[in-house]
Amino acid sequence: MNRTLPLLIALAACESPADDVEDPAGEDTDEPVGPAGPSVVPIPVFLEEGDGDFVFTADTVISPSPGAEAVAGLLAEALRPSTGLPLPVGEGGEVVLKLTPGLDVPAEGYLLDVDASGVVIEAGDVPGLFYGTQTLRQLLPAEAFGRAVADVAWTVPAVHVEDAPRFGWRGLMIDVARHFFTVDDLKRQIDLLAMHKMNRLHVHLTDDQGWRIEIRSWPALTEIGGATEVGGGPGGFYTQEEYADIVAYAAERQIVVVPEIDFPGHANAAMASYGELNEDGTPADVYTGAPVLSTPLWLDGPPTLGFVQDVFAEVAAITPGPWLHVGGDEAVGVEDAKYDAFIGELQAIVAAEGKTMVGWDEIGGAPLTGDVIAQHWLDEENVAAAAAQGAKVLSSPAEHAYYDMIYDRDAEYGQIWAGAVTIQDAYAWDPVPEGLDESQVVGVEAALWTEYIDDVEKMDFMVWPRAVGLAELGWSPEETHEWRAFRSRLAADGLRLDQLGVGYNRRDEIEWLE
Ligand code: TNX
């Protein structure tokens, strides 16, 4: 088993990142391909332009079929502030959202037709319908994403689109433990994910530096563990009601929230909250440093297993989604046999809650049974071991999908242990690990670890536009994956991010538009 700890040998902050960091900005100086008609990101499976266009006016009505009302409501809400149009939802309108159970399109897929007389989006499931409306928003001028009324013609080109995702899991992980982020901060990222057809938000809720979710049977976890963060700030936590609010907001936007409680490593915040979780019976010191500490749970402690069970029972109760992430990474100093046995306990706990266990790739070194997802971040051997035991794989290789990594040597903050991750690096990689079959891969996920990310501006800058590349990698067919063409789509998407006020990195790999 390989449970290496790269951070201990890594440089942490990056005042002066290593000189051998690659800077591919100069590698590809060719003009981007295009402009080639509508710039929808992720690029749809099939898009054909027709003649003419449809124009949204003060008379336009959005008409949902039964079951499509919520999606229609969200579309109207999204378009009213920028268009200033009333856009009522009702019968007999020009913009038709048709939910047709049994329609012959893949899960989350949709058909979209626009001509001069109107728009028809049809799907077999609600997510598909929602994604059809996201494509429609992107076919409008970028100003449609603004928050104030813009004086432009709300024209949609005539198109026929057939679309469905390559992978079922297109996610972003946000570490709210190293630095705390508010409910509204997460909702804002949820909006940005949803417009790019991403469908998972993985929240890293616990770590050495903080515990962020209320557990009613163990209140000191948030009273003590919730009151710290990297750098000594006040930290914070979500009450169960606040967490449910995040989950519901995400669900309306077809995003499943995946909660992570990281055990057995990274458990210092819990151990600082309760003396009985420590071998010497006294609470551990709180930890507010940035470097990874990875204090493991006292696995032989009499209350430990009951504690772990209580935590997952409460988290499962506020998790309508099918997944519980148990961490499992960097259990430094834990003997293999104890680690393996503990992973076995976690599998039983998660199964008893009726959920599927997700863990970082180290879990591949332990015996796995049943439905498990191993999240590849570091070690291909662990991934192969997990897959050989029938586990599915979620691809988050640090050198492409860790957005706490710097973009380049000019970066003012960020990690460098996995190298620089340029926009191209975030886009151009194979989500199917060597030796695995695509059917063994559930999808892709980026990770924003927040040791050095302490505000929303930094979060925006590190996540965007890299996550646009990931979104396309997770959604669009492999044959469409072409960096030069993506560059022009991304430039167009930059205009949308501008409208939304996202402080993304306008790095010169892309010829950004004004
Ligand atoms: C490794 S990725 C970690 C995290 C750190 C991250 C920083 C993983 C499962 N563990 O604890 O925050 O690197 O890049």
Residues whose N, C-alpha, C, O or C-beta is under 5 A from the ligand:
A	BS01	TNX	V292 D329 W360 W377 D404 Q415 W449
